[in-house]
Amino acid sequence: RGMSFDTGDVFGRLFERRVVMATGALGGTLVDAVSAQLITLDAESGDPIELVVDCPSAELDPAFMLFDVCEALASPLTIVVAARLAGAGLALLTSRHRRLGRPHATLQLSEPRFESVPGTAEGIARLVEEHRRRIGVLIERLSERTSRPAPLIADEMSRGIYLTSDEAVAYGLLDDVVRRASA
């Protein structure tokens, strides 16, 4: 007597309503799928798009890729933090678009992890240096969007501070807390 539940059908129906879900680790596979959906919706019409995120972890390069896709959209975009967003995923909140959080969402300022790769000590040292440079870019974007000093943001990222949605609004990472589901 149970109701059948087809997740593909549910996500298809959300897509028809111009809602894109990004849930899980924000890595290459997820970013490819989300980017394709956003670009497709943007090409279909200039109507508003909603990107709902719940990404407790994120890789730096895919996060920057998704940021670049969001910035290239002609359609108005609203980014909604539904549950969690951390580390490199905060790059999304530096975009020009509207940024909202659900009442119980949690944002974490944390330094993106360095994914070790095999190679020579010299090659790995170059990768570490590039990783640090890209973290600097993230910190600068966060500083520009929040009007907070970059050294303060760097310190808070190194400590891994957590913010509620209301605290994230005060911090400048979100524009508002959405108390009701969008129509």
Buried (B, 14 or more C-beta within 10 A) or exposed (E): EEEEEEEEEEBEEBBEEBBBBBBEBBBEEBBEEBBEBBEEBBEEEEEBBBBBBBBBBBBBBBBBBBBEBBEEBEBEBBBBBBBBBBBBBBBBBBBEBBBBBBEEBBBBBBBBEBEEEEEEEEEBEEBEEEBEEBBEEBBBBBBEBBEBEBEEBBEBBEEEBBBBBBBBBEBBBBBEBBEEEEE
